[in-house]
Amino acid sequence: MFGDPRHTTEEVRAADPLGADALLAAVPAMNARADTAALTVALRALVPDLERAAQWNVGGALAAMRDLGILLGSLKRHGVQPLAAVPEALPVLELLGRRTDMIPRDTVHHYTTWNPTGPRRRSYTGHPIEALLQDAVRMVFPGLVAALDDCARIARLEPYDHGFAAALHRVAGHVRAMVDAIDLTVAEVPPAYFAVTLRPYFEEVEIDGRDYLGPAAAQVPLWLVDLTLWQCDRSDAAYDAFLTESLPYALPSWRAFHARHHGGISAVSKLSAAVSWEGADRLPPALHDSAEALGRVLRILKTFRARHLGIARKAYSDEVRLYEEGSGGAPVVLLRSILDLTRENETMVRRATARRRPAGAPVGPTAA
């Protein structure tokens, strides 16, 4: 399946279809000087002719978009609309977007997952903290890929099935990587560095009359995990609007995942209905295990979102912020809303099973 990082990562990282390694190594110095003339020359030099670009396979097309994208973001950061300066890039970007079934500019996948490591790393600043942020985002994708496989299983199962709880436990393990990544970010990245130094490189770029966001970490689609656990039938208008804006930046296979599960019945709704049918003060063991596992996943998601909100509040505080909205196009208040929704669903699962023992559990003082 195209677009799954498990299948294309190494191929894309190794590819250099534009012969851009040496030139892109000089981009951090150009940015430090705000040398828009040099950046414009660099972009113009890298733009291939359409016939050549049309011959690349998907991996080569993704690598080309990755490398052109570093220059798009760099120019825009210094106040230049890249396609106004280098209009001949437009048909190439559109071709690469069609070839890869993605937007006609770089995304977070190009900037992190498909970015080489070591001396070939593509970077705006060349600063070790930028590399750390790239790696922190990169480390979450294997877990997210695995979590979505299990989320698809959960969508096919009922809470009475033993596999329902087992899949949820695996999801909990997978999404822990996101908490680890944000803990690394909190420990190592000063909020002012992101807000003042790096955030300006993620500005929108206008392509054929439409603005496309830069390759921000907010494009990591944790919302696909939300989708099957609670969001597909327990969302709100603001979150729905954000997802509509975010969906085009997702991988093709992940957009297909959203299409399959959007409008379905969430794990929280299925569990709530099953518990309400039981009526008594005891639950079948499989149902009790499912409730425990679902509550655990939601608590981990709640932890991640609370820490993400804390970082965002610091990065977008009045003292340091340059922008009203985050790099993914969402205001900080939306992060609070999503945290509240996650907390409400976790609380509902916990209350639904409160004072409900699994059938066969001891009664009386020993039950505690």
N, C-alpha and C positions, 0 to 999 in steps of 0.2 A: 504494500500500500504506500503510494507516494505521500511524502509529508511526515511520515513517522520517523522521529529522530533516530530510532534504533537502526533504520535501514540506510540512512543517507549521511550521517554525521561525518564519518571519517573521509568519505569521498569528497564532500564539500569542503571540509577543512584543508584537504591536500590540494584542492584545485586552485589554479591561478590563471584562468583563461585570458585575463587581460594583461598578463605580465606585469602585475601591479605591485609586486612585493617591495621593490626598491623605492618606488615613488611613494607608496603609502607609509613607508617607514619615516618619511620626511614630514608627514601631515602634522604630527604634534608640534613640530617646530614652526610650521606655517601658522598653526592656530595660536601658538604663543605670541607670534608677531601680529596676529590678526591680518595676515597677508592675503587678502581676498584676490589680488591679482594672481598670485602663485597658485592658490586653490582653484581659481577659474581655469588657468592653463592646465593644471593637473587633471581636472575633470574633462576638459576638452581632449586632452591627450589620451585618456582612457576610453572614451566613448568609441565602441567598435562600429563598423558598418553593419547594416542589418543582415546582409547575406552571411557574414561570418557569425554573427550572434545566432542566427537561425539554425546553425549546424550544431550548436552545443546540446548535450544531453541535459536532463533536469539538474543534475549535480553541478555542471558547469554554469548553467543559467543562475542557479542560486548563489554560487560563488561570485559571479559577475555582479549581481545585484548587491551582494554584501559589500563589495569593494567600491562600487559607485556610490552606495549609500553613505559611506563614511565621508565622502566629499559633499554629498547633498547636505548632510547635517552640519558639516563644518561651515559651508558657505552661509547657510541660513542663520547659524549662530552669530555670524558677523554682519547680519543685516542684508544679505544678498539672496534674492530668490534664485535658486540654482538654474532653473530652466529659463529665466529671463536672461541670465548670463550665457548659458550654453543651451540654446533651444534645440540643437541637434540631438540632445540626449533624450528628448521626449519619445520619439518612436522606438528607441532602444528600450527604455524603461517599460513602455507599454508591451513590447514584444516579450521581454523577460517576465512580466507579470502574467501574460497569457500562457507562456511556456511552463511556468511553475504553478499556475492556478492560485496565485497570491496577488496582493495589492502591487501596484507598480512602483514600489520603493522598498527599502529594507525594513525588517521587523525585528523584534527582540530575538527571534531565532537566528537571523543573520548575524546579529551583533554579539551573540553569546554562543549558542550551541554550534553554529556553523563557522565560528571564528577560530582560526588557528591559535594554538598556544605557543609560547616561546617567542623567539625573535620575529616570527611572522604574524604575531597578533596585530589585528587592526584596532586602532585606538584613536580617540580624539585628542587626548592629552599626553599619553605615554606615562601617566602617573600611576604608581603602584596601587593607589586606592581605586582608580578606575578599573584596573585589572582584577582587584579583589571583588568589586561589585559585579563585574562580568562573570567571575567564577562562582560567586554566590548564587546568581541566577542560573547559571549552567548546571549547578549541582541538583536543582530541583526537578529537572525534566525527566530523568529516568524514573523517579518515583511517581511523577504525574502520569507518565505513560502507563505504568503498571497499575496505578490507581484507577484509571479509566477502564482498563480491562475488567477490573473487579466491579466497578460501578455498572458496567453493562450487564454483568451477571446479576447484580442486586436488582436491577430493573426487571429481570425475567423471573425472579423468585418471589415467594411470599415469606413473611416473617416466621411462619411455622416450619419452613424448610431449614434444615441444619446448615445448608450452604449459605444461607442469608447472613447468619452471624459470622461464619468463617470468612466470607468475602469482606465484611465490614472490618473485621480484625486486620485483614491484610491492608485495607485502605488506610486504617489508622497508622500502621507502620510506614506506609508509603508517604503519607502527608506529613509525618514527623520531620521529613527532610526539609520541608518549607519552614518549619519552626527553627530547625538548626541553621538554615540559611539566614533567617532574619536575626537570629541571635548573633551570628557572625557579623552581620551588618551593624547591629547596635554596638557591638564591642569594638569594631575596627573603623567605622566610617563616621566622621564628624558630620552631623546634619548640614552644617554650613557648606561643607565641601560639595555635597550633592546639590544643594539649593543654589549656590552661587557659581560653582565651577562647571559641574557636569550637566545640570538640568537644561541650560540654554542650548545644548547640542541636540536636544530631543524636540525642538520646536516643529510645528507643522511645516510641510513643504507643499507648495501648490503645484499640482500636476494636472494639466488639461482642465483647469477651472475648479478643481476639487482639492481641498486640504487633506493631507495624509499625515497622521501623527508619526513622530520618530520612534525608534526602537526601544521603548521604555519597558521596564520590568513589570509595569501594570498590565502589559499584554500577556503575561503568563496566565493561562486561563484556569485558575483555581475555580472559577465559576462553573466549569464543566463538572467538577466534583459536586458543587452545590446543586447542579441541575437535577441529578438523579436522587440526591439525598433529601432535598427539600424545595429547591427553587422552582421546579417545573409547575407546581401548583400551590405554592405558598409564598410568592414573591410580592413585590410592590412596584408601583409605576416607575419610580426613579431607578431602581435596580434593573428593571426590564429595559428602560431606555438606554442605560449604560451598556447592557449586553448587546443591544441592537447595534450600537456604535462600535463595540469591541469585536464582534463576530468576524468582520472581514479581515482582521489581522491574525486570525487563527490559522493553523495548518489546515489543508484541505480535508484530511481525514477527521480532524476535530470539528470542523464545520459540519461534516456528515454525521458525527456523533450527536451534535446538537440537534440536527434535523430529525434524527431518529427518536430522540428522547424528549424534545420540547413538546409540552402538552400532555405528557404522561402522568402517571401517578407516582408521587415521590415515596421514598422509603419511610419518611415520617408519617405521611398520610396512611400508608398501608399498615404501619405498626399501630397507629392510633385506632384505626378501624378494627384491627384484630383484637386489641386489648379491650375495646369497648364491647365487643361481642362476648368476651369471657365472663363478664358480670360478677363472678365470684372473687374472693380475695386471693385466689391462687391462679397462677398462669402455667400453662404447659411449659416444660423445661426449655424447649426450642424457642418458644416465644419470649421467655424471660431472657435467654441468652442473646436473642436478637436485639431486645431493648437495651441490654447492657452494652452491647457492641456499638449500636447506633449512638448511644449517649457518649461513648468514649470518642468516637470520631468527631462528633459535634463539639466536644470540649477541646479537642486539639485544634479544630478550625477556629473556635472562639479565641484560643490562646494566640494563634497566629495573627488573627485580625486585631486583637487588642494591641499587640506589639507593633504591627504595621501602622495602626492609628497613632501610636505614640511617636514613631519616627516621623510620620507625615506632619503631625502637629509641630514638631520641632523644625522640620525643613521648611514649612510654610508659615512659620510664625511671622509676626509683623516685623521682627528685628532683622530677619535674613531673607525673607522671600522676595523673589523677583516676579512670581506668577501667582495668580489667584487659584489656578487649577493644577492638579498633578500632571505628570508627564503622560499619563494614560487618558487624559481628558476629563477626569472626575475631580470634583471639589472634595476637600477633606470631610465635609459634612456627609457625603455619600458613604465614605468609609465607616463613619459612625453608624449610619443607617444599616449597612450590611452587617456590622458587628451586632447591632441590636436584633436584626432578623435571625442571625445565627444563634444568639443567646436565647431568643424566644423559642426557637425550635428545640434547642437542647433542654430548656426548662420544661417544655411540654412533654418531651419523652420521659424526663425524670419524674414528672408528676403523674404521668399515665401509669407508671409502674410502682409508684410509692405505695407502701403497705401491701404490695402484691408479692407474695412469696412464690417461688417456683413450686409446682405440684410435687409432693414428695418431700419437701423441706420439713425439718422438725418444727413442731408447734410449741409455743411457750418460751420460757427464758432461754432455752438452748438455741432457739432460732436466731438470736442476736449474734 
